[in-house]
Amino acid sequence: MALVASAAALDGAFDSIPVIDIRDASSSERRAALAHEIRNACTNVGFFYITGHGIPQETIDDLFAAMEAYFSFPLGTKMKLYHKEARSGFNGYAPPLDSNINPTNKGDLHEGFRIGWEELIPKENGEKRANGGPMVEANVWPSEPTGFREAYLNYYQAAVGVGRLLFRLFALALDLPDTYFDDKTKNFATNMRTIHYPPQTRAESDGIVGIGAHSDFLCFTILWQQPGIQALQVLNSEKQWIDATPIPGTLVVNIGDQLARWTNDIFRSTVHRATNNSGVRRYSVPVFFGTDYHVDIKPIPSCVSADRSPKYEPITAGEYYHQRLQMYYGGAPPS
């Protein structure tokens, strides 16, 4: 009940984004303190930075080098893995202006490369991760640059580890056992995009931006953004755009629509956008976390009270995923 009351007192009129150190989350006291910080961030802002995430800088540097090299190739080379022609579902290359996430705009000025789950080294006994359903597709890989697959999967697997920790901290923040999401995320839908934003050469009024105003529609996103280049902005309840300035050593976490729905809108899924007006190339890496395909998404009991009745009908994660694809992309893959 306290969770619902505290959420009702917050109105989303934030003017900054909190920073939370998630290191050393082993003791129950430390985890309880982290859950309190995360609860406040998720109910009021829907975004927060994390430090102490444990992803080695070398892993980040290797990924940055690989995507910088790949995106420097001629368009024709990259289009060999165009996601709409590679028979890979959502995975592979997406060229600039391939998407337009905000229909009021004319296009999103970025290119991307998307992957999903894959073991870096197959297990000796041949055991494979269970099929995650239609939300999980096979990866496609370019033949160059050297080390591309390894750099991508090393970062991806490291980010998945952070995501599993966050699922446990989100559970505690919702007054649930920290294992609440474990059986719902055994083979969860998690995809990663590396994104290159060329310098913005057209005025925003032309309707072409880095990526238009939108909210993410899975559970949550973990974002690495290139240090020193401001592009990401978050919309508060006063309709003010707040800069999510890159902070060295941090990752940005934001709540998505699925988790907002699951929490009966206790957790806030916040609209955001990115425009690269820096005059130089900008790179970012979002990793999107969902659940297993057949999980029922219905308001969690701790998020329902006499004063806050359930806002949504139950739906499976897979059904919700495809509904959102249809809404945003007419059934086409997300960007």
Secondary structure by P-SEA (a helix, b strand, c coil): caaaaaaaaccccccbbbbbbccccccaaaaaaaaaaaaaaaacccccccccccccaaaaaaaaaaaaaaaacccccccccccccccccccccccccccccccccccccccccccccccccccccccccccccccbbbbbbbccccaaaaaaaaaaaaaaaaaaaaaaaaaaaaccccccccccccccbbbbbbbbbcccccccccccccccbbbbcccbbbbbcccccccbbbbccccbbbbbcccccbbbbbbcaaaaaaaccccccccccccccccbbbbbbbbbbbccccccccccccccccccccccccccaaaaaaaaaaacccccccc
